[in-house]
Amino acid sequence: MWVCSTLWRVRTAARQWRRLLPASGCHGPAASSYSASAEPARVRALVYGHHGDPAKVVELKNLELAAVGGSDVHVKMLAAPINPSDINMIQGNYGLLPELPAVGGNEGVAQVVAVGSNVTGLKPGDWVIPANAGLGTWRTEAVFSEEALIQVPSDIPLQSAATLGVNPCTAYRMLMDFEQLQPGHAPATACSQLCRWEKLHRAAAAVSVSPLGLQVQLAGTLQVFSWDDHQVTESQWPVQAKTRRGGTMVTYGGMAKQPVIASVSLLIFKDLKLRGFWLSQWKKDHSPDQFKELILTLCDLIRRDQLTAPACSQVPLQDYQSALEASMKPFMSSKQILTM
């Protein structure tokens, strides 16, 4: 969600950037047993050195891969989507910004190539996704710390794994955290209030499809709706939002950066509650183990065919310009996924 408050820097992303230096720079930390080659490996990455229009500031560069330290993991990126938060981060108007220069991309799935001597939770061949935003996933390979990664099962579809860490988590938490939906309105299973993955995706898709997505939970029922890139006025709300008492309106995404207008009468006479949700803040308020539990819950839904990936267009990394352009169009019909 776009946040108009003081921006803070992402220390983790800065540490990861120092691990991946331009080919003319220094060679990083001392090599472990997994980095015996005298010549540092070269990788390709989408890098931006300053904020601005993604089409103008993002460049495909050759970078040097740092040696694998004792607590590090060498991964090969498999696929990484382009989300609205990625675009806003490059533009410099997101609520969380990495130090520059930075590699773009907050989400994606990678395969472990090698691990350091102190790594105990991962092994070569495992699939992993970022634990937090700002890691920089638009690159062919990388060296990350073990704590920066979360293992996911490799028996789920690649596109599902690549798009698992942002929108599905956002939709799931919004459905679970703000209202107690009544049993009669949805299945009582873990995917419950989602009424199968299609409805979870419909809730999540507003983040990527519309610049401004809103979810309303009204007296135990669920309403999901979204608008184009303009100010949202009360006249555009569903009728239930203005007639039922005790509802909660949760704003997420907020890519339009426009206010949501609510009348005083709804706040007083209908006890309407206005809330906002941002997954990065949820992670700060919860432990890493709780986020891992959320990821595993969603993976279980995928295995049971109750969770499927959104419509995706796979684009080779070198064709990133067309993917960026498509991602910035309102109401795009397909999520752009960079393949490495």
C-alpha positions as CSV (number, residue, x, y, z in Angstrom):
1,M,0.0,0.0,0.0
2,W,1.2,3.5,-0.8
3,V,2.1,5.4,2.3
4,C,2.4,9.2,2.5
5,S,4.6,9.1,5.7
6,T,8.3,9.3,6.3
7,L,10.1,6.7,4.2
8,W,12.6,4.4,5.8
9,R,15.5,2.6,4.3
10,V,15.7,-1.1,3.9
11,R,18.9,-2.3,5.6
12,T,18.5,-5.8,4.4
13,A,18.3,-4.7,0.7
14,A,21.4,-2.6,1.2
15,R,23.4,-5.5,2.6
16,Q,22.3,-7.7,-0.3
17,W,23.3,-4.9,-2.8
18,R,26.8,-4.9,-1.4
19,R,27.0,-8.6,-2.1
20,L,26.4,-7.9,-5.8
21,L,28.9,-5.4,-7.1
22,P,29.6,-4.0,-10.6
23,A,32.2,-6.0,-12.5
24,S,34.8,-3.2,-12.0
25,G,34.3,-3.1,-8.2
26,C,35.7,-5.1,-5.3
27,H,35.1,-8.8,-5.1
28,G,33.1,-9.1,-1.8
29,P,33.8,-11.3,1.2
30,A,36.3,-14.1,1.3
31,A,35.4,-17.2,-0.7
32,S,33.9,-20.3,1.0
33,S,34.4,-23.9,-0.2
34,Y,31.6,-23.2,-2.6
35,S,33.4,-20.4,-4.4
36,A,36.7,-21.8,-5.4
37,S,36.9,-20.2,-8.9
38,A,39.5,-17.4,-9.2
39,E,37.2,-15.5,-11.6
40,P,34.1,-14.1,-10.0
41,A,30.8,-15.3,-11.7
42,R,28.9,-12.7,-13.7
43,V,25.2,-12.2,-13.5
44,R,22.6,-10.0,-15.2
45,A,20.4,-7.8,-13.2
46,L,17.9,-5.0,-13.7
47,V,19.4,-2.0,-11.8
48,Y,18.3,1.5,-11.1
49,G,20.7,4.1,-9.8
50,H,18.2,6.9,-9.1
51,H,14.4,7.2,-8.8
52,G,12.2,8.1,-11.7
53,D,10.2,6.6,-14.6
54,P,11.0,2.9,-14.7
55,A,11.3,2.9,-18.5
56,K,14.1,5.5,-18.2
57,V,16.0,4.5,-15.0
58,V,16.0,0.7,-15.1
59,E,19.0,-0.8,-16.9
60,L,20.1,-4.4,-17.6
61,K,23.7,-4.7,-16.3
62,N,26.3,-7.3,-15.8
63,L,27.3,-7.6,-12.2
64,E,29.7,-9.6,-10.1
65,L,28.5,-12.4,-7.9
66,A,29.9,-12.3,-4.4
67,A,31.6,-15.3,-2.8
68,V,29.4,-17.5,-0.6
69,G,30.1,-16.9,3.1
70,G,29.4,-19.3,5.9
71,S,25.8,-18.2,6.4
72,D,25.0,-17.4,2.8
73,V,23.0,-19.1,0.1
74,H,23.8,-18.9,-3.7
75,V,20.6,-19.0,-5.7
76,K,19.6,-19.0,-9.3
77,M,16.4,-16.9,-9.9
78,L,13.7,-18.8,-11.8
79,A,11.0,-16.3,-12.2
80,A,10.1,-12.9,-10.7
81,P,6.9,-10.9,-11.3
82,I,6.5,-7.1,-11.7
83,N,4.1,-5.7,-9.1
84,P,2.8,-2.2,-8.6
85,S,4.9,-1.9,-5.4
86,D,8.0,-2.6,-7.6
87,I,7.0,0.3,-9.9
88,N,6.4,2.6,-7.0
89,M,9.7,1.7,-5.3
90,I,11.6,2.6,-8.5
91,Q,9.6,5.8,-8.8
92,G,10.6,6.6,-5.2
93,N,7.1,7.0,-3.8
94,Y,6.7,3.8,-1.9
95,G,6.7,3.4,1.9
96,L,9.9,1.4,1.9
97,L,12.9,2.1,-0.3
98,P,16.3,0.4,-0.7
99,E,19.5,2.2,-0.8
100,L,20.6,3.1,-4.3
101,P,21.8,1.7,-6.6
102,A,19.4,-1.2,-6.2
103,V,18.2,-4.3,-8.1
104,G,14.5,-4.2,-8.8
105,G,11.9,-6.7,-7.7
106,N,10.4,-7.7,-4.4
107,E,9.0,-11.1,-5.2
108,G,10.0,-14.2,-7.1
109,V,11.2,-17.8,-6.7
110,A,14.7,-19.1,-6.9
111,Q,16.5,-22.4,-6.7
112,V,19.4,-23.0,-4.3
113,V,22.7,-23.7,-6.1
114,A,25.0,-23.8,-3.1
115,V,25.1,-23.1,0.7
116,G,27.7,-21.9,3.1
117,S,29.1,-24.1,5.8
118,N,26.9,-22.7,8.6
119,V,23.6,-23.0,6.6
120,T,21.4,-25.7,8.1
121,G,17.9,-25.1,6.8
122,L,18.5,-25.1,3.1
123,K,20.3,-27.4,0.6
124,P,21.0,-27.3,-3.2
125,G,17.9,-27.9,-5.2
126,D,15.5,-26.3,-2.7
127,W,13.1,-23.6,-3.9
128,V,13.1,-20.3,-1.9
129,I,11.3,-16.9,-2.0
130,P,12.2,-13.6,-0.3
131,A,11.3,-13.2,3.4
132,N,10.9,-9.4,3.0
133,A,10.5,-6.7,0.4
134,G,13.6,-5.0,-1.1
135,L,15.6,-8.1,-1.8
136,G,16.0,-7.4,-5.5
137,T,14.7,-10.4,-7.5
138,W,15.1,-9.1,-11.0
139,R,18.5,-10.9,-11.7
140,T,19.7,-14.2,-12.9
141,E,21.6,-15.2,-9.7
142,A,22.4,-13.8,-6.3
143,V,24.0,-14.5,-2.9
144,F,21.7,-13.9,0.0
145,S,21.9,-14.6,3.7
146,E,19.9,-17.7,4.8
147,E,17.6,-15.5,7.0
148,A,16.6,-13.5,3.9
149,L,14.9,-16.5,2.3
150,I,11.9,-18.8,3.0
151,Q,11.8,-22.3,1.6
152,V,8.8,-23.3,-0.4
153,P,7.9,-26.7,-1.8
154,S,9.2,-27.4,-5.3
155,D,6.1,-29.5,-6.2
156,I,3.9,-26.4,-6.7
157,P,3.6,-24.7,-10.1
158,L,6.4,-22.2,-10.9
159,Q,4.1,-19.3,-11.4
160,S,2.3,-20.0,-8.1
161,A,5.6,-20.0,-6.3
162,A,6.8,-16.8,-8.0
163,T,3.6,-14.9,-7.1
164,L,3.1,-16.3,-3.7
165,G,4.7,-13.8,-1.4
166,V,2.7,-10.6,-2.0
167,N,-0.9,-10.7,-3.3
168,P,-2.1,-14.0,-1.8
169,C,-0.6,-13.1,1.6
170,T,-2.3,-9.7,1.4
171,A,-5.7,-11.1,0.5
172,Y,-5.5,-13.9,3.1
173,R,-4.5,-11.6,6.0
174,M,-7.2,-9.0,5.0
175,L,-9.8,-11.7,5.1
176,M,-8.7,-13.1,8.4
177,D,-7.6,-10.0,10.4
178,F,-10.4,-7.4,10.3
179,E,-13.8,-9.1,10.7
180,Q,-15.1,-12.4,11.8
181,L,-16.9,-13.7,8.7
182,Q,-20.0,-15.8,9.5
183,P,-19.8,-19.6,8.9
184,G,-22.7,-19.5,6.5
185,H,-21.0,-17.2,4.1
186,A,-17.9,-19.3,3.3
187,P,-16.4,-22.7,3.8
188,A,-15.0,-23.4,7.2
189,T,-11.6,-24.6,5.8
190,A,-8.3,-22.8,5.8
191,C,-9.2,-21.2,2.4
192,S,-12.6,-20.4,4.1
193,Q,-13.5,-16.8,3.7
194,L,-12.0,-17.0,0.2
195,C,-14.6,-19.4,-1.2
196,R,-11.8,-21.1,-3.2
197,W,-8.7,-19.6,-4.6
198,E,-10.5,-17.8,-7.4
199,K,-12.1,-15.5,-4.9
200,L,-8.8,-15.1,-3.0
201,H,-7.2,-14.2,-6.3
202,R,-10.1,-11.8,-7.1
203,A,-9.3,-10.0,-3.8
204,A,-5.5,-10.1,-4.4
205,A,-5.8,-9.2,-8.1
206,A,-7.0,-5.7,-7.3
207,V,-3.6,-4.9,-6.1
208,S,-2.0,-5.7,-9.4
209,V,-4.9,-5.0,-11.8
210,S,-6.2,-1.7,-10.3
211,P,-4.2,1.3,-9.0
212,L,-6.6,1.4,-6.1
213,G,-8.3,-1.6,-4.6
214,L,-10.7,-1.7,-1.7
215,Q,-12.2,-4.5,0.2
216,V,-15.3,-4.1,2.4
217,Q,-16.3,-6.6,5.0
218,L,-19.8,-5.9,6.2
219,A,-21.4,-7.5,9.2
220,G,-19.7,-10.8,8.5
221,T,-20.0,-10.8,4.7
222,L,-17.4,-10.0,2.1
223,Q,-17.5,-7.4,-0.7
224,V,-14.5,-6.9,-2.9
225,F,-14.4,-4.0,-5.4
226,S,-12.0,-1.6,-7.0
227,W,-11.7,1.6,-9.0
228,D,-9.6,3.1,-11.7
229,D,-7.0,5.8,-11.1
230,H,-9.1,8.5,-9.5
231,Q,-10.5,9.7,-6.2
232,V,-13.0,7.3,-4.6
233,T,-16.2,9.0,-3.5
234,E,-19.0,7.6,-1.4
235,S,-21.4,7.5,-4.4
236,Q,-19.2,4.8,-5.9
237,W,-19.4,2.5,-2.9
238,P,-21.6,-0.6,-3.1
239,V,-25.1,-0.1,-1.6
240,Q,-24.3,-2.5,1.3
241,A,-21.5,-0.2,2.5
242,K,-24.1,2.6,3.0
243,T,-26.9,0.5,4.4
244,R,-25.5,-2.1,6.8
245,R,-24.1,-1.2,10.2
246,G,-20.8,-2.1,11.6
247,G,-18.8,-2.7,8.5
248,T,-15.1,-2.3,8.0
249,M,-13.6,-0.8,4.8
250,V,-10.0,-1.9,4.3
251,T,-7.9,0.0,1.8
252,Y,-4.9,-1.7,0.2
253,G,-2.7,-1.2,-2.8
254,G,-3.5,2.6,-3.1
255,M,-1.5,3.0,-6.3
256,A,-3.6,5.9,-7.3
257,K,-2.4,7.9,-4.3
258,Q,-5.9,9.5,-4.1
259,P,-8.0,9.9,-0.9
260,V,-11.0,7.7,-0.1
261,I,-13.9,9.9,0.9
262,A,-16.3,8.8,3.6
263,S,-19.2,10.9,5.0
264,V,-19.5,11.7,8.7
265,S,-23.0,10.2,8.7
266,L,-21.6,6.7,7.8
267,L,-19.0,6.9,10.5
268,I,-21.6,7.9,13.1
269,F,-24.9,6.3,12.2
270,K,-23.5,3.1,10.5
271,D,-20.4,2.8,12.6
272,L,-18.3,2.4,9.5
273,K,-14.6,1.7,10.3
274,L,-11.9,2.8,7.9
275,R,-8.7,0.7,8.0
276,G,-5.6,0.2,5.9
277,F,-3.4,-2.8,5.3
278,W,0.2,-3.1,4.3
279,L,1.9,-6.6,4.2
280,S,5.3,-5.2,5.1
281,Q,3.9,-3.7,8.3
282,W,2.2,-6.9,9.1
283,K,5.6,-8.7,8.8
284,K,7.1,-6.1,11.2
285,D,4.4,-6.8,13.7
286,H,4.7,-10.6,13.5
287,S,7.6,-13.0,13.8
288,P,9.4,-14.6,10.8
289,D,7.9,-18.0,11.9
290,Q,4.4,-16.5,11.6
291,F,5.1,-15.4,8.0
292,K,6.5,-18.8,7.2
293,E,3.4,-20.4,8.6
294,L,1.3,-18.1,6.4
295,I,3.3,-19.2,3.3
296,L,2.9,-22.9,4.1
297,T,-0.8,-22.4,4.6
298,L,-1.1,-20.9,1.1
299,C,1.2,-23.7,-0.3
300,D,-1.2,-26.2,1.1
301,L,-4.1,-24.5,-0.7
302,I,-2.1,-24.7,-3.9
303,R,-1.6,-28.4,-3.5
304,R,-5.3,-28.9,-3.0
305,D,-6.1,-26.8,-6.2
306,Q,-7.8,-24.2,-4.1
307,L,-5.2,-21.7,-4.9
308,T,-4.0,-20.9,-8.4
309,A,-1.7,-18.4,-9.9
310,P,-3.1,-15.3,-11.7
311,A,-3.1,-15.0,-15.4
312,C,0.6,-14.5,-16.3
313,S,2.7,-13.5,-19.3
314,Q,6.3,-14.8,-19.1
315,V,8.8,-12.4,-20.5
316,P,12.6,-13.0,-20.8
317,L,14.7,-10.8,-18.6
318,Q,16.3,-9.1,-21.7
319,D,12.8,-7.9,-22.8
320,Y,12.2,-6.1,-19.5
321,Q,11.2,-2.8,-21.2
322,S,8.1,-4.3,-22.7
323,A,7.2,-6.0,-19.4
324,L,7.6,-2.7,-17.5
325,E,5.4,-0.9,-20.0
326,A,2.7,-3.5,-19.8
327,S,2.8,-3.5,-16.0
328,M,2.2,0.2,-15.8
329,K,-1.0,0.1,-17.8
330,P,-4.2,0.3,-15.8
331,F,-6.4,-2.9,-15.6
332,M,-3.8,-5.1,-17.2
333,S,-5.2,-8.5,-17.9
334,S,-2.0,-10.5,-17.2
335,K,0.7,-10.2,-14.6
336,Q,4.2,-9.8,-16.2
337,I,6.7,-12.4,-14.9
338,L,10.4,-12.1,-15.8
339,T,12.0,-15.4,-16.6
340,M,15.8,-15.9,-16.2
